Amino acid sequence: MKGSKIRLPKRNKYRKIVDDVLDLHGFYKIEAEEAVISFLAEASRRGYQLVRVITGKGIHSIDGRGVLNDFVYNFLRDRGYQFNFAKINEGGEGAFDINLKR
């Protein structure tokens, strides 16, 4: 058609590409702690810059609160990691994007 433009899908110039992902679904808190410590140490050793830890939101928990979500949030905060919740379509408040750049 004359005068029509081809529209390409918008690209998010701020899109974050994670180097690795740890999914904690099905873990107990003690298992999750060991896994997170090991995962972050290995990611740092490999020189990764951005990793994601998926905890889920806890909506299927007995009380509807995410034990692992609270644990990982406090763990990262207390150890001085820079982190944010993932974008809504990448897990939202059920996933943490952790910046390992130093």
N, CA, C and O of each residue as an XYZ file, in Angstrom:
408
protein
N       0.836     -1.170      0.000
C       0.000      0.000      0.000
C       0.883      1.236      0.000
O       1.926      1.292      0.652
N       0.444      2.179     -0.722
C       1.194      3.414     -0.810
C       1.041      4.197      0.497
O      -0.072      4.379      0.991
N       2.156      4.655      1.047
C       2.139      5.471      2.244
C       2.078      4.684      3.543
O       2.165      5.274      4.620
N       1.930      3.363      3.468
C       1.899      2.598      4.715
C       3.325      2.283      5.158
O       4.231      2.117      4.342
N       3.487      2.208      6.451
C       4.800      1.922      7.010
C       4.796      0.528      7.616
O       3.795      0.066      8.164
N       5.909     -0.108      7.505
C       6.062     -1.393      8.170
C       6.456     -1.099      9.611
O       7.434     -0.399      9.873
N       5.691     -1.636     10.523
C       5.978     -1.404     11.941
C       6.621     -2.642     12.543
O       6.057     -3.736     12.529
N       7.802     -2.434     13.064
C       8.503     -3.510     13.747
C       8.090     -3.507     15.218
O       7.728     -2.462     15.759
N       8.142     -4.660     15.859
C       7.823     -4.683     17.288
C       8.801     -3.794     18.057
O       9.981     -3.705     17.720
N       8.288     -3.148     19.086
C       9.147     -2.298     19.900
C      10.148     -3.159     20.652
O       9.832     -4.243     21.142
N      11.351     -2.644     20.724
C      12.387     -3.320     21.498
C      12.621     -2.528     22.766
O      12.670     -1.299     22.744
N      12.759     -3.221     23.840
C      13.017     -2.573     25.112
C      14.515     -2.336     25.227
O      15.282     -3.284     25.398
N      14.937     -1.080     25.136
C      16.368     -0.795     25.180
C      16.954     -1.043     26.563
O      18.174     -1.043     26.727
N      16.103     -1.252     27.553
C      16.575     -1.510     28.901
C      16.447     -2.980     29.288
O      16.569     -3.329     30.462
N      16.206     -3.827     28.316
C      16.012     -5.246     28.613
C      17.254     -5.812     29.282
O      18.380     -5.564     28.850
N      17.032     -6.569     30.332
C      18.127     -7.177     31.067
C      18.260     -8.634     30.644
O      17.278     -9.377     30.619
N      19.447     -9.023     30.322
C      19.718    -10.415     30.003
C      20.446    -11.010     31.205
O      21.527    -10.552     31.575
N      19.852    -12.021     31.804
C      20.487    -12.644     32.955
C      21.457    -13.717     32.481
O      21.221    -14.398     31.484
N      22.554    -13.851     33.222
C      23.581    -14.829     32.880
C      23.233    -16.233     33.353
O      23.655    -17.216     32.745
N      22.470    -16.332     34.430
C      22.094    -17.642     34.960
C      20.881    -17.479     35.868
O      20.597    -16.382     36.348
N      20.174    -18.570     36.096
C      18.942    -18.548     36.891
C      18.953    -19.710     37.882
O      19.329    -20.832     37.544
N      18.534    -19.418     39.100
C      18.317    -20.449     40.113
C      16.835    -20.427     40.470
O      16.312    -19.400     40.903
N      16.162    -21.556     40.288
C      14.736    -21.660     40.611
C      14.580    -22.443     41.905
O      14.949    -23.615     41.975
N      14.035    -21.800     42.923
C      13.908    -22.407     44.244
C      12.542    -23.037     44.507
O      12.264    -23.429     45.641
N      11.696    -23.144     43.510
C      10.398    -23.796     43.710
C      10.626    -25.206     44.255
O      11.423    -25.970     43.710
N       9.925    -25.539     45.325
C      10.015    -26.878     45.904
C      11.113    -27.033     46.938
O      11.247    -28.108     47.523
N      11.904    -25.996     47.185
C      12.971    -26.065     48.174
C      12.441    -25.725     49.563
O      11.528    -24.911     49.701
N      13.003    -26.339     50.574
C      12.801    -25.908     51.943
C      13.800    -24.791     52.222
O      14.782    -24.635     51.496
N      13.548    -24.019     53.270
C      14.376    -22.849     53.551
C      15.853    -23.223     53.706
O      16.709    -22.542     53.141
N      16.169    -24.255     54.434
C      17.568    -24.637     54.655
C      18.232    -25.046     53.346
O      19.400    -24.732     53.114
N      17.490    -25.745     52.492
C      18.017    -26.120     51.179
C      18.224    -24.887     50.318
O      19.219    -24.778     49.601
N      17.278    -23.956     50.391
C      17.353    -22.728     49.602
C      18.567    -21.904     50.006
O      19.252    -21.340     49.153
N      18.832    -21.835     51.303
C      19.984    -21.055     51.770
C      21.278    -21.616     51.194
O      22.108    -20.866     50.681
N      21.449    -22.909     51.275
C      22.649    -23.550     50.725
C      22.749    -23.323     49.222
O      23.829    -23.043     48.701
N      21.621    -23.445     48.528
C      21.614    -23.283     47.073
C      21.949    -21.846     46.668
O      22.707    -21.629     45.723
N      21.392    -20.873     47.374
C      21.647    -19.458     47.039
C      23.111    -19.117     47.279
O      23.738    -18.472     46.439
N      23.665    -19.539     48.414
C      25.072    -19.263     48.713
C      25.968    -19.859     47.631
O      26.860    -19.186     47.116
N      25.730    -21.102     47.295
C      26.525    -21.783     46.272
C      26.355    -21.130     44.898
O      27.332    -20.913     44.181
N      25.114    -20.821     44.542
C      24.803    -20.216     43.242
C      25.503    -18.868     43.075
O      26.124    -18.610     42.044
N      25.401    -18.012     44.092
C      26.016    -16.683     43.996
C      27.540    -16.766     43.972
O      28.189    -15.998     43.263
N      28.108    -17.681     44.734
C      29.565    -17.859     44.727
C      30.046    -18.319     43.352
O      31.033    -17.802     42.828
N      29.349    -19.288     42.778
C      29.730    -19.799     41.460
C      29.529    -18.740     40.375
O      30.359    -18.608     39.475
N      28.433    -17.988     40.457
C      28.175    -16.932     39.479
C      29.251    -15.857     39.547
O      29.693    -15.356     38.513
N      29.675    -15.502     40.751
C      30.750    -14.516     40.907
C      32.057    -15.063     40.344
O      32.787    -14.359     39.647
N      32.345    -16.323     40.653
C      33.571    -16.952     40.161
C      33.625    -16.955     38.639
O      34.690    -16.782     38.047
N      32.476    -17.151     38.015
C      32.406    -17.181     36.549
C      32.371    -15.786     35.924
O      32.412    -15.651     34.702
N      32.295    -14.761     36.753
C      32.292    -13.398     36.245
C      30.948    -12.929     35.721
O      30.882    -11.978     34.942
N      29.876    -13.584     36.140
C      28.546    -13.167     35.709
C      28.226    -11.791     36.286
O      28.679    -11.434     37.373
N      27.437    -11.032     35.537
C      27.085     -9.690     35.975
C      25.675     -9.609     36.535
O      25.421     -8.839     37.461
N      24.754    -10.396     35.986
C      23.365    -10.344     36.409
C      22.801    -11.758     36.462
O      22.843    -12.491     35.475
N      22.275    -12.130     37.618
C      21.661    -13.450     37.776
C      20.269    -13.272     38.368
O      19.944    -12.223     38.925
N      19.462    -14.302     38.238
C      18.094    -14.261     38.759
C      17.872    -15.443     39.698
O      18.263    -16.573     39.405
N      17.240    -15.161     40.824
C      16.815    -16.201     41.755
C      15.290    -16.152     41.803
O      14.698    -15.135     42.165
N      14.669    -17.265     41.433
C      13.212    -17.363     41.422
C      12.766    -18.038     42.707
O      13.177    -19.158     43.011
N      11.925    -17.347     43.453
C      11.404    -17.899     44.703
C       9.934    -18.247     44.594
O       9.433    -19.083     45.345
N       9.251    -17.622     43.678
C       7.800    -17.693     43.647
C       7.264    -16.663     44.623
O       8.016    -16.078     45.402
N       5.977    -16.451     44.575
C       5.356    -15.434     45.426
C       4.757    -16.004     46.699
O       4.346    -15.257     47.587
N       4.707    -17.322     46.792
C       4.175    -17.941     48.000
C       2.668    -18.064     48.023
O       2.089    -18.331     49.076
N       2.019    -17.876     46.889
C       0.557    -17.890     46.877
C      -0.022    -19.278     47.177
O      -1.197    -19.400     47.522
N       0.798    -20.317     47.046
C       0.321    -21.669     47.339
C       0.749    -22.135     48.728
O       0.482    -23.272     49.115
N       1.413    -21.256     49.476
C       1.820    -21.587     50.843
C       0.591    -21.663     51.739
O      -0.469    -21.132     51.409
N       0.747    -22.320     52.858
C      -0.368    -22.505     53.786
C      -0.972    -21.163     54.191
O      -2.193    -21.005     54.191
N      -0.128    -20.207     54.534
C      -0.636    -18.902     54.968
C      -0.623    -17.858     53.849
O      -0.945    -16.693     54.083
N      -0.251    -18.273     52.634
C      -0.238    -17.347     51.503
C       0.946    -16.400     51.478
O       0.994    -15.482     50.659
N       1.898    -16.618     52.368
C       3.118    -15.799     52.415
C       4.288    -16.632     51.940
O       4.409    -17.812     52.268
N       5.148    -15.995     51.160
C       6.307    -16.693     50.631
C       7.471    -16.728     51.601
O       8.143    -15.715     51.793
N       7.720    -17.863     52.211
C       8.845    -18.019     53.134
C      10.163    -17.791     52.394
O      11.037    -17.073     52.879
N      10.299    -18.398     51.229
C      11.547    -18.270     50.478
C      11.737    -16.859     49.955
O      12.860    -16.357     49.908
N      10.651    -16.221     49.563
C      10.743    -14.858     49.060
C      11.274    -13.935     50.152
O      12.200    -13.161     49.910
N      10.709    -14.008     51.327
C      11.167    -13.192     52.449
C      12.617    -13.519     52.805
O      13.422    -12.622     53.059
N      12.939    -14.814     52.820
C      14.297    -15.232     53.152
C      15.308    -14.650     52.167
O      16.300    -14.050     52.582
N      15.066    -14.823     50.868
C      16.021    -14.342     49.864
C      16.135    -12.824     49.911
O      17.239    -12.289     49.806
N      15.030    -12.130     50.064
C      15.062    -10.672     50.167
C      15.980    -10.237     51.323
O      16.863     -9.400     51.139
N      15.763    -10.807     52.499
C      16.575    -10.453     53.667
C      18.035    -10.878     53.507
O      18.942    -10.148     53.908
N      18.260    -12.034     52.932
C      19.607    -12.534     52.687
C      20.388    -11.553     51.812
O      21.509    -11.172     52.150
N      19.802    -11.152     50.701
C      20.474    -10.242     49.771
C      20.688     -8.870     50.399
O      21.765     -8.287     50.271
N      19.678     -8.360     51.069
C      19.777     -7.044     51.707
C      20.856     -7.039     52.786
O      21.677     -6.123     52.844
N      20.855     -8.052     53.632
C      21.802     -8.105     54.748
C      23.248     -8.261     54.290
O      24.169     -7.884     55.015
N      23.455     -8.806     53.110
C      24.808     -9.009     52.601
C      25.237     -7.935     51.600
O      26.308     -8.024     51.000
N      24.391     -6.924     51.429
C      24.755     -5.775     50.611
C      24.689     -5.966     49.110
O      25.300     -5.201     48.364
N      23.966     -6.964     48.656
C      23.810     -7.164     47.214
C      22.897     -6.084     46.636
O      21.967     -5.622     47.296
N      23.176     -5.693     45.403
C      22.278     -4.801     44.671
C      21.295     -5.693     43.925
O      21.703     -6.567     43.160
N      20.009     -5.475     44.143
C      19.016     -6.344     43.512
C      17.707     -5.600     43.342
O      17.443     -4.592     43.998
N      16.901     -6.127     42.442
C      15.547     -5.627     42.187
C      14.663     -6.831     41.934
O      15.141     -7.926     41.636
N      13.362     -6.607     42.058
C      12.446     -7.639     41.590
C      12.523     -7.679     40.070
O      12.788     -6.662     39.428
N      12.294     -8.840     39.506
C      12.289     -8.984     38.057
C      11.091     -8.230     37.471
O      10.152     -7.877     38.185
N      11.144     -7.998     36.176
C       9.995     -7.371     35.513
C       8.786     -8.289     35.663
O       8.924     -9.500     35.832
N       7.622     -7.701     35.597
C       6.377     -8.424     35.849
C       6.244     -9.673     34.962
O       5.772    -10.711     35.427
N       6.649     -9.579     33.707
C       6.519    -10.725     32.793
C       7.675    -11.720     32.943
O       7.730    -12.726     32.236
N       8.599    -11.433     33.869
C       9.737    -12.331     34.114
C       9.733    -12.838     35.556
O      10.743    -13.348     36.041
N       8.600    -12.697     36.238
C       8.477    -13.210     37.592
C       8.057    -12.182     38.619
O       7.591    -12.541     39.701
N       8.215    -10.901     38.297
C       7.783     -9.847     39.214
C       8.359    -10.027     40.601
O       9.558    -10.258     40.756
N       7.512     -9.924     41.606
C       7.963    -10.017     42.990
C       8.308    -11.439     43.417
O       8.683    -11.667     44.567
N       8.186    -12.386     42.508
C       8.561    -13.763     42.795
C       9.932    -14.125     42.258
O      10.316    -15.295     42.264
N      10.683    -13.115     41.787
C      12.022    -13.358     41.257
C      12.896    -12.132     41.512
O      12.443    -10.993     41.402
N      14.133    -12.387     41.846
C      15.084    -11.318     42.134
C      16.170    -11.283     41.072
O      16.785    -12.306     40.771
N      16.404    -10.112     40.506
C      17.534     -9.885     39.614
C      18.655     -9.293     40.452
O      18.505     -8.222     41.040
N      19.773     -9.994     40.503
C      20.883     -9.626     41.384
C      22.057     -9.170     40.547
O      22.543     -9.897     39.680
N      22.509     -7.950     40.818
C      23.630     -7.361     40.106
C      24.924     -7.776     40.806
O      25.123     -7.454     41.978
N      25.796     -8.479     40.106
C      27.050     -8.936     40.689
C      28.235     -8.086     40.268
O      29.364     -8.368     40.669
N      28.007     -7.056     39.472
C      29.106     -6.173     39.049
C      29.680     -5.482     40.272
O      28.946     -5.018     41.144
N      30.959     -5.424     40.320
C      31.610     -4.750     41.449
C      32.498     -3.647     40.948
O      33.136     -2.959     41.744
